[in-house]
Structure formats: structure tokens, C-alpha cells
Amino acid sequence: MTRSQMRSAPALAVITCALALGCATSANSRAGNSDDVAAALARSQPVAEAPVNRTGRPLAFVALGGTEGGRLAAYDLSASKLLWTQPAELTARVEVGADVLVHAQKGAGLVARDITTGSVLWQHPLAAGQRLIGYAIDGATVYLVLQSGAAASRRREAEVVALDARSGGQRWRVEMASGDVGGPAARGGLVAVPMQSQYVMILDGASGAQLAQILSSEEAAVFVRGLPEGLFFGSKGIFLVDRQTAAGSRKSPGYLQANLPKFVRPFYHHDMYRIEQMDYSAIDRNRILWRVTPGGARAHFRGGLAVVHNYRFFFGLDARTGDLRWAYNQPSTEAVSSTDTGRAIVYVTADGEFGALDRATGRRLYKAQLSGMVVRGATFDAEGYVPTGAAPGDVAGASSLATTLSTIIWDPDRRFWDVKIFAIEQLAKQPGREVTADLLKISQKEGMPPAVYQKAGEALIDRKDVGATDLYNATLRVHSDYAEDQRAPAVEVLAKAAVALGGSQARTLAPALIEHLRLPETEPAAAMQISRALAGMGATEALPALRDFISMYRADPAYDADPGALIAAAEALVKLGGAGERQLLLFIAEEPKTIDPLRLHIRRALTQTAPQSTGGASSPKIKE
């Protein structure tokens, strides 16, 4: 069964288990048994919300590149100090223990280093045909998942190996029932290993004995993760391992899935079956940062918050509603790695700048620089860390959400239009004239993609900012001037926004709209919306301009295929005018040179709106 072919029927899942794992013939293979899962968790030791290294200091282990070659560095966040640097060609992420850190290295298999100096303690080379699928550290033990056999073969085999973290000596080795396995997670004396994208095997960290099997019956289990608050697995969402999620039902109170905007990739953790995702990559720059609060009727996202890290941008979202709580724009350079410490969002950029954001508000708390470094990625051992007191560096003061969203929209980086469209949507929800001014500015900015113009226009129309009519008028007073290389604003959008204002506020914009109707460079689509807006706001002062427009262009063949602008002008004349306008329209309808679509529309309009005869003067007659 592939990860894209997950089936939800529990009966089928058990059949699959029987065929693939032989679980029907094994007394210990009780996939989805809630009592087994509960008993396994009861053996787990509590985990403190603190760094795991023995110094207790928040550290970052940074993979460096550049002209000097691959290196690994340790950085103390609380002291803003580089501790050590060692040459190292990393091929996968760093995992951190009390005294030791481990990482995969080109040509060396797994390498263990002393945390205080970075010196190599031991190496665990791979045998011929072996692949390192993943690794984790818990306490004084390193856990490896190894796979052997051809990738295309069904005869692949896998094993979990436990090594002494300090010496590298083997403590135990367990063969898995299937070779289709992912990397491990370890927490509180338990080891979790995903298998066949449908099972999570829970092993005793001390002996390797199998304690329980989780059956993920409704969603592929492509990752496992250990945090102080518990063990987790999932793919499209997150399951907290407990007796109620033993069968992997999304209806269980331990299942969480954030409500996310369309531009966000719902990526809660890397796919631990895919070796290429073990290394630092673009995956680390575009993902969801999350923590969970267990207990109560349901588990929930900590503080009700899910944080989206999208390259240079961070967004704090209400996990239940999807509403934006805060946003942060990291200037100039992408954040290549980040973590949620439970109290802060900590990250490092490609050029070595460390930063920390308040988890609840997005306010910048910390800034420090690892000078002259090219950063590929980093692993943070900073659980529970939040900067306190005076932060190092030039930390930016608190900015309003509207201000931050504006900086994102006007950011010169042209790669992130989907993020900017989201920022426009969210900006439109914020109060204030400065927000309307920003949206109007977008309507005048050249080089924006059509989707950006459209979103800004929709926001202006929906906004109905009656206190900003002076801003609308100032924008409409801008006319195209080829000599000055000046472009008119999006009059079509502004006309729609003007009529949406309603009342006397809309009427104040009529003179500026009339000017644009008289200009030859006004596009037909804009002229159509201007006529509709003038009719909608009851602007009788527009009658001369409407008469001139329809008289001037009534026979223009350019309008034959799309006569919308002329039809809108005719409808406005019918609505706003009197007998004189009806006489003009009758003449236009009978004039042979008038384009046919306009002629037919005027005839219908005059017939449908003809005043009832009262014995006095009759209405103009239309020839049939």
C-alpha cells in the first residue's frame, strides 16, 4: 500500500496487516489496541521543557557552507556567542543529546560529536547495501533505523539499532517486520517508528521490545515526532499518541488540524520515509510550526496558534478559524531554519542572523549575527527558551499588523506573489485611512500581477471607507500623461469602489469620474464601470458627458464586438435623463450608422421604460 492509497476501512487495514506483517499469526501484533498504547505510555518518563544538553543553555547547531567548505558550528543563543566550529560535510540534520550530537556525514555514515567541543567521538559506518533512514537521541542512547535490499524490491529489510551515545557501542538490535519504514522519534524511554505509512511501532528504548502498534486507519503516518508534551504522528494533520488515537481516527480528541489560508502548504513535518528530506532544505523554509497542549476534552494547539514559516515571512494564525493574529517580515534574507520553543519562535537566516519572535504577538525579541557565515540550516536545542531583558542587537520595536502587512506587500522580492495576495486580503480587514491609501497605491503601481490588482480592487470595494473620499478623489485626479510617463489609476476598480460607498460620499466622486469618461485614453471597460457608477449614485450632472460619449462612439466599429461601454452609457441616460435624453437615444437607435448591438439594446430599453400615456404629449415612437 502506497502513502497515496491509504484506505480508511479498519477491516481492510487489519487484512493488510495480516498479509504484510503476519500480525494475524502473532500474539504480540495487536495493531490499534488502545490498552497496549496506554500501557506503553505509562512506562514513559516525563520530559522537561528545557534544552536536553547538560549545560541547560539554549544552543543552535548550524550547518555552514561557502568557500571554506562544509562546517558545523555551535552557537549559544542566550550569550550570543559562537562556541566552536568543526569541518563537517553533513548529509542530514543534527540530533542533540545530553553530551553528544549526531549527524549523517558524507562517506562516514553516522558521526557522533562532543557537544562542548564538536570533536568526533565515534563513527558508525554503513555496511554494503545499507541505507540510513533516520536517527534520534533519547537520554544516553542513539537510535538508528537502517534499511537494506534493493529499493524496488519487495524483499527489503529494516532494523532498529540502539547505540551508546558516548561510545557508539551497540546496546540492542531489532529486526522490523517490514522493510518499508521511516525514521524514528524517541522520547521519555520510548522509540516510535512508522511502518508502511499505516503503522507506528512503539518500542521500549531500553530493550527494543515491541510495546504497542498504532494503526493509522484514516491518514498516512509519514512522520513521528517527540516533544515534551508527547509523541506525535500524522501527515495531513497531527495525532497525539494516546489510547484514543491508537486506531488513528480523525474523530478522536487527540487529532489536530489547523485551518490554514490557501497559500500555505499543510506541512507539519518532513516525510520520514524519504531519505532526501532528512537534510536541511527548502522544506525547512516553508512549513508549519506548532505545539500542542494535551488534556481536557480535546488536545489543542498551544495558545490556539499555528505559525506559518514561509521563507522570509512568519504568520501567527488562529488554528481554529484561520484568522491572522500577527505577521513578521524578516528583511532581505530568508530564514533557513526555525523552531517553536513553546514560548518563542527562534530562527536563523542564510546569512547568519539569529532572531526570536514572541510566540503570541510576533514581536521581535532578539537579534544576533553570526558574521561572515553562509548557513545551510540549523537544529535548535532551545526548548522553553524565550529571550528576556534587553535583547542584543538592534531589535525592531513593535509594529502594527497593518504596517507589517504593508511592508510585505511592498517588499521588492518578486517571488512571493501568493503571500502578497494573502497580505492584501488581511490588510483590507484592518481599520484606518492608511490602509485605504495603501490599497489605492497598489491600484496605481505598475508591474503588479493581475491577481494582485484584482485582490486590491476587491478589497477597496468591500471596504466601503466613507472617511477616505478625499483619497479616492486624489487618486482619480491622476490622468495618463505619456510625456511624463504617468499612468492613470485603475479607474474601473475605483468606479466600482465609489458606487459601493453609497449616499452623498459616493456623489462627491462623480466629477472626477466624469473627467475620466471624457478622456479618449479611458479604456472601454473603465468607461462601462464609470457609466454604471454614475447611474448608481444618481449623478445627473453626468448627463452632458454621457450624451457626448454615446454620440461620439455610437458608430465606432471597435465597439461592435464588445459594446458594453456604449450600452452602459445608454442605460445611464435612460435612468438619469428625461425626454431630451430619450429623444437622443431614439435618434441613435434609428441612425443607420449606429452599431447593431447598441441599436437593438436602445430599442428594448426605450420600450421597457416608456412612460404610460395620460392623454397628453406622447412618448417618442420606435419603428418596428
SEPA-917118 format. One record per residue (C-alpha): x, y, z. Coordinates in steps of 0.5 Angstrom, whole numbers, m for minus. Example, Ala and Ser with C-alpha at 12.3 -4.5 7.8 and 13.67 -1.06 7.14 Angstrom:
2
[pt [25,m9,16]]
[pt [27,m2,14]]
end
This chain:
624
[pt [0,0,0]]
[pt [3,7,m2]]
[pt [2,13,2]]
[pt [m3,16,m3]]
[pt [m7,10,m3]]
[pt [m9,10,5]]
[pt [m15,7,6]]
[pt [m20,8,12]]
[pt [m24,2,13]]
[pt [m21,m1,19]]
[pt [m23,m8,17]]
[pt [m18,m7,11]]
[pt [m13,m5,15]]
[pt [m13,m11,19]]
[pt [m13,m15,13]]
[pt [m7,m11,10]]
[pt [m3,m12,17]]
[pt [m5,m20,16]]
[pt [m2,m20,9]]
[pt [4,m16,10]]
[pt [6,m17,17]]
[pt [4,m23,19]]
[pt [0,m20,25]]
[pt [m6,m25,25]]
[pt [m1,m30,27]]
[pt [3,m27,32]]
[pt [0,m26,39]]
[pt [4,m19,40]]
[pt [2,m16,34]]
[pt [m5,m12,36]]
[pt [m5,m6,32]]
[pt [m9,m1,34]]
[pt [m10,m4,41]]
[pt [m12,2,46]]
[pt [m10,m2,52]]
[pt [m3,m3,49]]
[pt [m2,4,47]]
[pt [m4,6,54]]
[pt [1,1,58]]
[pt [7,4,53]]
[pt [5,11,55]]
[pt [5,9,62]]
[pt [12,7,62]]
[pt [15,13,59]]
[pt [19,18,63]]
[pt [17,26,64]]
[pt [21,30,59]]
[pt [22,37,62]]
[pt [21,43,58]]
[pt [28,45,57]]
[pt [34,44,53]]
[pt [37,37,53]]
[pt [44,39,53]]
[pt [47,38,60]]
[pt [49,46,60]]
[pt [42,47,60]]
[pt [43,53,56]]
[pt [39,54,49]]
[pt [44,52,43]]
[pt [44,52,36]]
[pt [48,47,32]]
[pt [49,51,25]]
[pt [51,47,18]]
[pt [55,52,15]]
[pt [57,52,7]]
[pt [61,57,3]]
[pt [68,58,0]]
[pt [71,55,6]]
[pt [67,48,5]]
[pt [62,45,10]]
[pt [63,46,17]]
[pt [59,45,24]]
[pt [58,51,29]]
[pt [55,51,36]]
[pt [52,58,38]]
[pt [50,60,45]]
[pt [43,64,44]]
[pt [43,67,51]]
[pt [50,69,51]]
[pt [50,71,43]]
[pt [57,67,42]]
[pt [60,62,38]]
[pt [62,56,42]]
[pt [66,52,37]]
[pt [67,51,29]]
[pt [69,44,26]]
[pt [70,42,19]]
[pt [64,37,17]]
[pt [60,35,11]]
[pt [53,34,13]]
[pt [48,30,9]]
[pt [43,30,14]]
[pt [40,34,20]]
[pt [43,34,27]]
[pt [40,31,33]]
[pt [42,33,40]]
[pt [43,29,47]]
[pt [46,31,53]]
[pt [53,30,52]]
[pt [53,28,45]]
[pt [50,31,38]]
[pt [50,26,32]]
[pt [49,27,24]]
[pt [50,24,18]]
[pt [56,25,14]]
[pt [58,24,7]]
[pt [63,18,7]]
[pt [62,17,14]]
[pt [55,14,16]]
[pt [53,17,23]]
[pt [58,21,26]]
[pt [58,23,34]]
[pt [61,29,37]]
[pt [62,32,44]]
[pt [57,38,45]]
[pt [62,42,49]]
[pt [68,42,43]]
[pt [65,39,37]]
[pt [71,34,37]]
[pt [69,27,34]]
[pt [67,21,39]]
[pt [66,16,34]]
[pt [63,14,27]]
[pt [58,8,25]]
[pt [60,7,18]]
[pt [54,3,14]]
[pt [55,m4,11]]
[pt [55,m5,4]]
[pt [48,m4,1]]
[pt [45,m1,8]]
[pt [42,6,8]]
[pt [41,10,14]]
[pt [33,12,14]]
[pt [34,16,20]]
[pt [36,17,28]]
[pt [34,20,34]]
[pt [37,21,41]]
[pt [34,20,48]]
[pt [38,20,54]]
[pt [44,17,53]]
[pt [42,12,47]]
[pt [42,14,40]]
[pt [37,10,36]]
[pt [38,9,28]]
[pt [33,6,23]]
[pt [37,2,18]]
[pt [35,m1,11]]
[pt [38,m6,6]]
[pt [36,m9,0]]
[pt [34,m6,m7]]
[pt [30,0,m7]]
[pt [25,m3,m12]]
[pt [25,m10,m9]]
[pt [19,m12,m4]]
[pt [25,m16,0]]
[pt [28,m10,3]]
[pt [29,m11,10]]
[pt [30,m6,16]]
[pt [32,m6,23]]
[pt [33,m1,29]]
[pt [39,m1,33]]
[pt [41,2,39]]
[pt [48,5,41]]
[pt [51,8,47]]
[pt [51,16,46]]
[pt [58,17,49]]
[pt [62,10,46]]
[pt [58,8,40]]
[pt [57,1,43]]
[pt [51,m3,41]]
[pt [46,m4,46]]
[pt [41,m8,42]]
[pt [38,m9,35]]
[pt [31,m11,33]]
[pt [29,m13,26]]
[pt [23,m10,24]]
[pt [17,m14,21]]
[pt [17,m10,14]]
[pt [23,m6,10]]
[pt [18,0,9]]
[pt [20,4,15]]
[pt [21,11,16]]
[pt [26,15,21]]
[pt [25,14,29]]
[pt [23,19,34]]
[pt [25,18,42]]
[pt [22,21,48]]
[pt [22,19,55]]
[pt [25,12,54]]
[pt [20,10,48]]
[pt [22,10,41]]
[pt [17,11,35]]
[pt [18,8,28]]
[pt [13,9,23]]
[pt [12,3,18]]
[pt [8,2,11]]
[pt [5,9,12]]
[pt [0,6,16]]
[pt [3,4,23]]
[pt [7,7,28]]
[pt [11,2,32]]
[pt [12,3,40]]
[pt [19,0,42]]
[pt [22,0,49]]
[pt [28,5,49]]
[pt [32,0,54]]
[pt [31,m7,51]]
[pt [28,m6,44]]
[pt [22,m10,46]]
[pt [15,m8,42]]
[pt [10,m5,47]]
[pt [5,m3,42]]
[pt [3,m2,35]]
[pt [m1,4,33]]
[pt [m6,3,27]]
[pt [m7,10,23]]
[pt [m13,8,19]]
[pt [m15,15,16]]
[pt [m9,18,15]]
[pt [m2,16,13]]
[pt [3,16,18]]
[pt [9,19,15]]
[pt [12,22,21]]
[pt [13,21,28]]
[pt [16,27,33]]
[pt [17,27,40]]
[pt [16,33,44]]
[pt [16,35,52]]
[pt [8,35,51]]
[pt [8,28,48]]
[pt [9,23,42]]
[pt [6,25,35]]
[pt [5,22,28]]
[pt [1,24,22]]
[pt [1,27,15]]
[pt [m4,32,14]]
[pt [m6,33,21]]
[pt [m3,31,28]]
[pt [m4,26,32]]
[pt [m2,26,40]]
[pt [m1,19,41]]
[pt [m5,16,47]]
[pt [m10,11,48]]
[pt [m16,15,44]]
[pt [m11,15,38]]
[pt [m9,8,38]]
[pt [m13,7,32]]
[pt [m12,13,28]]
[pt [m19,16,28]]
[pt [m19,24,26]]
[pt [m25,24,30]]
[pt [m21,22,37]]
[pt [m20,28,41]]
[pt [m12,27,40]]
[pt [m13,29,33]]
[pt [m11,37,31]]
[pt [m11,40,24]]
[pt [m10,48,23]]
[pt [m15,52,19]]
[pt [m10,55,14]]
[pt [m10,60,8]]
[pt [m10,57,1]]
[pt [m3,60,0]]
[pt [0,55,6]]
[pt [3,48,5]]
[pt [0,44,10]]
[pt [7,41,12]]
[pt [7,39,19]]
[pt [14,35,19]]
[pt [18,32,14]]
[pt [17,26,11]]
[pt [21,21,15]]
[pt [21,15,9]]
[pt [24,20,4]]
[pt [32,20,6]]
[pt [33,26,2]]
[pt [28,30,7]]
[pt [33,28,12]]
[pt [38,34,10]]
[pt [37,42,11]]
[pt [33,44,5]]
[pt [27,49,2]]
[pt [23,44,7]]
[pt [25,48,13]]
[pt [24,54,10]]
[pt [16,53,8]]
[pt [13,50,14]]
[pt [8,50,20]]
[pt [11,51,27]]
[pt [6,48,32]]
[pt [6,46,39]]
[pt [0,42,43]]
[pt [m3,43,50]]
[pt [m6,36,52]]
[pt [m11,35,57]]
[pt [m18,37,57]]
[pt [m24,35,53]]
[pt [m19,35,47]]
[pt [m12,37,45]]
[pt [m11,44,42]]
[pt [m6,48,39]]
[pt [m2,51,44]]
[pt [m5,58,45]]
[pt [m10,57,40]]
[pt [m4,58,35]]
[pt [m1,55,29]]
[pt [5,59,26]]
[pt [7,59,19]]
[pt [14,60,17]]
[pt [14,62,9]]
[pt [22,63,7]]
[pt [22,71,10]]
[pt [15,71,13]]
[pt [12,69,19]]
[pt [5,69,20]]
[pt [1,67,27]]
[pt [m5,64,25]]
[pt [m11,62,30]]
[pt [m11,55,29]]
[pt [m19,54,29]]
[pt [m21,60,25]]
[pt [m15,61,21]]
[pt [m15,69,23]]
[pt [m9,72,22]]
[pt [m6,75,29]]
[pt [1,77,27]]
[pt [6,78,22]]
[pt [13,79,21]]
[pt [17,80,15]]
[pt [25,79,16]]
[pt [29,84,12]]
[pt [33,82,6]]
[pt [35,74,7]]
[pt [31,68,8]]
[pt [30,64,15]]
[pt [33,58,13]]
[pt [31,54,20]]
[pt [26,56,25]]
[pt [23,52,31]]
[pt [18,53,36]]
[pt [21,53,43]]
[pt [14,53,46]]
[pt [15,60,49]]
[pt [18,64,42]]
[pt [19,63,35]]
[pt [27,62,34]]
[pt [30,62,27]]
[pt [37,63,23]]
[pt [38,66,16]]
[pt [42,64,11]]
[pt [47,70,12]]
[pt [47,68,20]]
[pt [43,73,23]]
[pt [39,70,29]]
[pt [32,72,31]]
[pt [27,71,36]]
[pt [19,73,36]]
[pt [14,73,42]]
[pt [10,67,40]]
[pt [4,70,42]]
[pt [5,77,39]]
[pt [10,76,33]]
[pt [14,82,37]]
[pt [22,82,35]]
[pt [25,80,42]]
[pt [32,78,40]]
[pt [37,79,34]]
[pt [45,77,34]]
[pt [49,76,28]]
[pt [54,70,26]]
[pt [58,74,22]]
[pt [61,72,15]]
[pt [58,66,15]]
[pt [53,62,10]]
[pt [48,58,13]]
[pt [45,52,10]]
[pt [41,50,16]]
[pt [41,49,24]]
[pt [38,45,29]]
[pt [36,48,36]]
[pt [36,45,43]]
[pt [33,51,46]]
[pt [26,48,49]]
[pt [23,53,53]]
[pt [27,59,51]]
[pt [25,66,51]]
[pt [30,72,51]]
[pt [29,76,57]]
[pt [31,83,59]]
[pt [35,88,54]]
[pt [36,84,47]]
[pt [42,84,44]]
[pt [43,88,37]]
[pt [38,93,34]]
[pt [31,90,36]]
[pt [26,93,32]]
[pt [20,96,36]]
[pt [13,93,36]]
[pt [9,95,29]]
[pt [2,95,28]]
[pt [m1,89,24]]
[pt [m3,94,18]]
[pt [4,96,18]]
[pt [8,90,18]]
[pt [3,87,12]]
[pt [4,94,8]]
[pt [12,92,8]]
[pt [10,85,6]]
[pt [6,88,0]]
[pt [11,93,m2]]
[pt [17,88,m1]]
[pt [21,88,m7]]
[pt [22,81,m7]]
[pt [18,79,m13]]
[pt [18,71,m12]]
[pt [12,71,m6]]
[pt [6,74,m10]]
[pt [2,69,m7]]
[pt [4,71,0]]
[pt [3,79,m2]]
[pt [m4,77,m4]]
[pt [m6,74,3]]
[pt [m3,80,6]]
[pt [m7,85,2]]
[pt [m13,80,4]]
[pt [m11,81,11]]
[pt [m9,89,10]]
[pt [m16,90,8]]
[pt [m19,88,15]]
[pt [m15,93,18]]
[pt [m18,100,20]]
[pt [m15,106,18]]
[pt [m14,111,13]]
[pt [m7,109,12]]
[pt [m10,102,10]]
[pt [m14,105,4]]
[pt [m8,109,2]]
[pt [m4,103,1]]
[pt [m10,99,m3]]
[pt [m10,106,m7]]
[pt [m3,106,m8]]
[pt [m3,99,m11]]
[pt [m8,100,m16]]
[pt [m3,105,m19]]
[pt [3,101,m18]]
[pt [6,99,m25]]
[pt [8,92,m26]]
[pt [4,88,m21]]
[pt [1,81,m23]]
[pt [m6,82,m25]]
[pt [m8,78,m19]]
[pt [m5,83,m14]]
[pt [m9,89,m18]]
[pt [m16,84,m17]]
[pt [m15,83,m10]]
[pt [m13,90,m8]]
[pt [m19,92,m12]]
[pt [m24,87,m9]]
[pt [m21,90,m2]]
[pt [m23,97,m4]]
[pt [m30,95,m6]]
[pt [m31,91,0]]
[pt [m28,96,5]]
[pt [m33,102,4]]
[pt [m29,107,7]]
[pt [m33,113,7]]
[pt [m28,117,11]]
[pt [m23,117,5]]
[pt [m27,120,0]]
[pt [m21,125,m1]]
[pt [m16,120,m2]]
[pt [m21,117,m8]]
[pt [m21,124,m11]]
[pt [m14,125,m10]]
[pt [m12,118,m14]]
[pt [m18,120,m19]]
[pt [m15,126,m21]]
[pt [m9,123,m24]]
[pt [m9,122,m31]]
[pt [m5,119,m36]]
[pt [1,123,m39]]
[pt [5,120,m44]]
[pt [10,126,m44]]
[pt [11,125,m36]]
[pt [11,117,m37]]
[pt [5,117,m32]]
[pt [m1,112,m32]]
[pt [m8,113,m30]]
[pt [m10,109,m24]]
[pt [m15,103,m24]]
[pt [m21,107,m26]]
[pt [m25,101,m27]]
[pt [m24,99,m20]]
[pt [m25,106,m17]]
[pt [m31,107,m20]]
[pt [m34,100,m17]]
[pt [m31,102,m10]]
[pt [m34,109,m11]]
[pt [m41,107,m12]]
[pt [m40,102,m6]]
[pt [m39,108,m2]]
[pt [m47,110,m3]]
[pt [m50,116,m1]]
[pt [m47,123,m1]]
[pt [m40,120,0]]
[pt [m40,117,m7]]
[pt [m43,123,m10]]
[pt [m37,127,m9]]
[pt [m33,123,m13]]
[pt [m38,124,m19]]
[pt [m34,130,m22]]
[pt [m27,126,m22]]
[pt [m31,120,m26]]
[pt [m34,125,m31]]
[pt [m27,127,m33]]
[pt [m24,120,m34]]
[pt [m31,119,m38]]
[pt [m29,125,m43]]
[pt [m22,123,m44]]
[pt [m20,119,m50]]
[pt [m15,114,m47]]
[pt [m20,112,m42]]
[pt [m21,104,m43]]
[pt [m28,102,m45]]
[pt [m28,97,m39]]
[pt [m27,103,m35]]
[pt [m32,107,m39]]
[pt [m37,102,m37]]
[pt [m36,102,m30]]
[pt [m36,110,m30]]
[pt [m43,110,m33]]
[pt [m46,105,m28]]
[pt [m43,108,m22]]
[pt [m45,115,m24]]
[pt [m52,112,m25]]
[pt [m52,108,m19]]
[pt [m50,115,m15]]
[pt [m56,119,m19]]
[pt [m51,124,m21]]
[pt [m55,128,m26]]
[pt [m49,132,m27]]
[pt [m46,127,m32]]
[pt [m51,127,m37]]
[pt [m47,132,m42]]
[pt [m41,127,m41]]
[pt [m46,121,m42]]
[pt [m49,124,m48]]
[pt [m42,126,m51]]
[pt [m39,119,m50]]
[pt [m45,116,m53]]
[pt [m46,121,m59]]
[pt [m38,120,m61]]
[pt [m37,113,m61]]
[pt [m44,110,m63]]
[pt [m42,108,m70]]
[pt [m34,106,m68]]
[pt [m33,99,m70]]
[pt [m28,98,m65]]
[pt [m34,97,m60]]
[pt [m38,92,m65]]
[pt [m35,86,m61]]
[pt [m36,89,m54]]
[pt [m41,95,m54]]
[pt [m41,94,m46]]
[pt [m39,101,m45]]
[pt [m44,104,m50]]
[pt [m50,100,m47]]
[pt [m48,102,m40]]
[pt [m48,110,m42]]
[pt [m55,109,m46]]
[pt [m57,105,m39]]
[pt [m55,111,m35]]
[pt [m58,116,m40]]
[pt [m65,113,m39]]
[pt [m64,112,m32]]
[pt [m62,119,m30]]
[pt [m65,123,m36]]
[pt [m71,126,m39]]
[pt [m75,127,m45]]
[pt [m69,130,m48]]
[pt [m64,124,m47]]
[pt [m70,119,m50]]
[pt [m70,123,m56]]
[pt [m63,123,m57]]
[pt [m63,115,m56]]
[pt [m69,115,m61]]
[pt [m65,118,m66]]
[pt [m59,114,m64]]
[pt [m63,108,m65]]
[pt [m66,110,m72]]
[pt [m59,112,m75]]
[pt [m56,107,m80]]
[pt [m49,108,m78]]
[pt [m50,106,m70]]
[pt [m47,99,m69]]
[pt [m53,94,m69]]
[pt [m52,91,m61]]
[pt [m53,98,m59]]
[pt [m59,100,m63]]
[pt [m62,93,m61]]
[pt [m61,95,m54]]
[pt [m63,102,m54]]
[pt [m70,100,m57]]
[pt [m71,95,m52]]
[pt [m69,100,m46]]
[pt [m74,105,m49]]
[pt [m80,100,m50]]
[pt [m79,97,m43]]
[pt [m78,104,m40]]
[pt [m83,108,m44]]
[pt [m88,112,m39]]
[pt [m95,111,m39]]
[pt [m100,116,m44]]
[pt [m104,120,m40]]
[pt [m108,124,m46]]
[pt [m102,129,m46]]
[pt [m96,129,m50]]
[pt [m94,122,m53]]
[pt [m87,119,m52]]
[pt [m82,118,m58]]
[pt [m85,113,m63]]
[pt [m80,107,m64]]
[pt [m80,104,m71]]
[pt [m81,96,m71]]
end
